[in-house]
């Protein structure tokens, strides 16, 4: 494999097909290609579509397509359950001391656990998670667990 992004993960598989393959013409000839023994991220990944390009040896006459149907994903490898969850911490003493309408200065703690890796391959990447607060609330601190 090779990387699309400098020093990034290897996320491209380049396959050179034999020149003596039967030409594909119409729907009568189909070739099956099986790819095995590739390393997948241990932290998994959220559902995505896979892209594929077929081109001549000099990369001219390119044809690009994406997978259809269900998105492809991988659960993280760990001993516990593979879940994504989010909740407000409601244990006594952990905030929410002013739960009634009109109460001011309440403190709420949100706990987020992602069941797969969320990252971008570039330093200023586009991977993000957005938590929208109700009107009147302000986030004053963010910290890892």
C-alpha positions as CSV (number, residue, x, y, z in Angstrom):
1,X,0.0,0.0,0.0
2,X,0.9,3.6,-0.2
3,X,-0.3,6.8,1.5
4,X,-2.2,9.6,-0.1
5,X,-1.0,12.0,2.6
6,X,2.7,12.5,3.3
7,X,3.6,10.4,6.4
8,X,0.0,9.3,6.7
9,X,-1.5,5.8,6.9
10,X,-1.2,3.6,4.0
11,X,-4.6,4.0,2.5
12,X,-4.2,3.1,-1.2
13,X,-3.8,-0.4,-2.7
14,X,-2.3,-0.4,-6.2
15,X,-2.9,-3.6,-8.1
16,X,-1.3,-4.2,-11.5
17,X,-3.5,-6.6,-13.5
18,X,-1.9,-9.0,-16.0
19,X,-2.0,-7.8,-19.6
20,X,-3.4,-11.1,-20.8
21,X,-6.7,-10.9,-19.0
22,X,-9.8,-11.5,-21.0
23,X,-11.2,-8.1,-22.1
24,X,-14.3,-7.0,-20.3
25,X,-17.0,-6.3,-23.0
26,X,-20.6,-6.0,-22.0
27,X,-22.0,-8.1,-19.1
28,X,-20.6,-11.5,-20.2
29,X,-17.1,-11.2,-18.8
30,X,-16.5,-10.3,-15.2
31,X,-13.3,-10.5,-13.2
32,X,-13.2,-11.1,-9.4
33,X,-10.3,-9.7,-7.3
34,X,-9.9,-10.8,-3.7
35,X,-7.7,-8.7,-1.4
36,X,-6.6,-10.4,1.9
37,X,-4.2,-9.9,4.8
38,X,-4.4,-6.2,5.0
39,X,-3.8,-4.4,8.3
40,X,-6.9,-2.6,9.5
41,X,-6.8,0.1,12.2
42,X,-7.1,-1.4,15.7
43,X,-9.3,1.5,16.8
44,X,-11.7,0.8,14.0
45,X,-13.4,3.3,11.8
46,X,-16.9,4.7,11.2
47,X,-18.9,3.8,8.2
48,X,-17.4,4.9,4.8
49,X,-17.7,4.2,1.2
50,X,-14.7,2.7,-0.6
51,X,-13.5,4.2,-3.9
52,X,-11.8,2.3,-6.7
53,X,-10.2,3.5,-9.9
54,X,-9.3,1.5,-13.0
55,X,-6.9,3.1,-15.5
56,X,-4.4,2.2,-18.2
57,X,-0.8,1.6,-17.1
58,X,0.1,5.3,-17.5
59,X,-3.0,6.4,-15.5
60,X,-4.8,7.6,-18.5
61,X,-8.3,6.6,-19.4
62,X,-9.2,6.5,-15.7
63,X,-12.6,5.4,-14.4
64,X,-13.6,6.0,-10.8
65,X,-16.4,4.5,-8.8
66,X,-17.5,4.1,-5.2
67,X,-19.0,1.2,-3.3
68,X,-22.8,1.2,-3.0
69,X,-25.2,-0.2,-0.5
70,X,-24.3,-0.3,3.2
71,X,-21.2,1.7,4.3
72,X,-18.1,-0.3,5.3
73,X,-17.0,-0.1,8.9
74,X,-14.8,-1.8,11.5
75,X,-15.3,-2.1,15.2
76,X,-12.3,-1.4,17.4
77,X,-10.4,-4.4,18.8
78,X,-10.7,-4.5,22.6
79,X,-12.0,-6.8,25.3
80,X,-15.1,-4.7,26.1
81,X,-18.2,-4.0,24.1
82,X,-17.9,-1.9,21.0
83,X,-20.3,0.9,21.6
84,X,-20.6,4.6,21.0
85,X,-22.4,6.4,23.8
86,X,-22.9,9.8,25.3
87,X,-24.7,10.8,28.5
88,X,-25.0,13.5,31.1
89,X,-23.4,12.4,34.3
90,X,-26.2,12.4,36.8
91,X,-24.6,10.8,39.9
92,X,-25.3,12.7,43.2
93,X,-22.5,15.3,43.7
94,X,-21.4,15.3,40.1
95,X,-23.2,18.5,39.0
96,X,-26.9,19.2,38.2
97,X,-27.4,20.7,41.6
98,X,-29.9,23.3,40.2
99,X,-32.1,21.1,37.9
100,X,-35.2,23.4,37.8
101,X,-36.4,25.9,35.2
102,X,-35.0,29.3,36.1
103,X,-32.2,28.0,38.2
104,X,-28.9,29.7,37.2
105,X,-25.3,28.5,37.5
106,X,-25.9,24.8,37.1
107,X,-23.0,22.5,36.2
108,X,-23.5,19.6,33.9
109,X,-20.9,17.0,32.9
110,X,-21.1,15.2,29.6
111,X,-19.4,11.9,29.0
112,X,-18.7,10.7,25.5
113,X,-17.3,7.4,24.4
114,X,-16.7,6.7,20.7
115,X,-16.7,3.1,19.6
116,X,-14.3,3.8,16.8
117,X,-11.4,6.1,16.0
118,X,-12.2,9.7,14.9
119,X,-9.3,11.3,13.3
120,X,-8.1,13.1,10.2
121,X,-4.9,12.2,8.3
122,X,-3.8,15.8,7.9
123,X,-2.7,18.1,10.7
124,X,-5.5,20.6,10.2
125,X,-7.9,17.8,9.4
126,X,-11.7,17.7,9.0
127,X,-12.5,15.1,11.6
128,X,-14.6,16.6,14.4
129,X,-17.2,16.0,17.0
130,X,-19.7,18.8,17.8
131,X,-21.6,19.0,21.0
132,X,-24.4,21.6,20.8
133,X,-25.4,23.1,24.2
134,X,-28.9,24.2,25.0
135,X,-29.6,28.0,24.8
136,X,-28.2,29.8,27.8
137,X,-25.5,27.2,28.6
138,X,-21.7,27.8,28.1
139,X,-18.9,25.3,27.9
140,X,-16.2,26.4,30.4
141,X,-13.8,23.4,30.2
142,X,-13.0,20.4,28.1
143,X,-10.8,17.6,29.4
144,X,-10.1,13.9,28.5
145,X,-11.3,11.2,30.8
